[in-house]
């Protein structure tokens, strides 16, 4: 039998705020970042809007906008238990894997736009060369991402992920 360790709620709160800042630094708006981090640390992997508002000490309107954003970008899903009136917001299964899969689709669009930019600027101009360097970097990432994702699936299946 495994023993469940006690949570240090103050340390969890500090983690949520620190991770939210890091997510915000990467481009996720601040309130959705805080909400996502708060759902991520819930043992059940889900919270209600009321729980989130109380935990983060913000208005229900702030939570509403944040969960709407997080659902649109695929980081949270909304669910409701039978005969219950409250929605629960759950971390999507394989959230990071799915996020990077969508990122790969975005890379394909960027690659075409960058190629169009290189052609418009001329490949021998300084700006054209800069865009082509960017295009080649994203082409590299696009080519390597499937291999990396397959490696992750294998590690996860083996229990090492």
HELIX and SHEET records of a PDB file:
HELIX    1   1 UNK A    9  UNK A   25  1                                  17    
HELIX    2   2 UNK A   30  UNK A   40  1                                  11    
HELIX    3   3 UNK A   49  UNK A   56  1                                   8    
HELIX    4   4 UNK A   60  UNK A   72  1                                  13    
HELIX    5   5 UNK A   95  UNK A  121  1                                  27    
HELIX    6   6 UNK A  126  UNK A  157  1                                  32    
SHEET    1   A 3 UNK A  46  UNK A  48  0                                        
SHEET    2   A 3 UNK A  88  UNK A  91 -1                                        
SHEET    3   A 3 UNK A  76  UNK A  79 -1                                        
END                                                                             
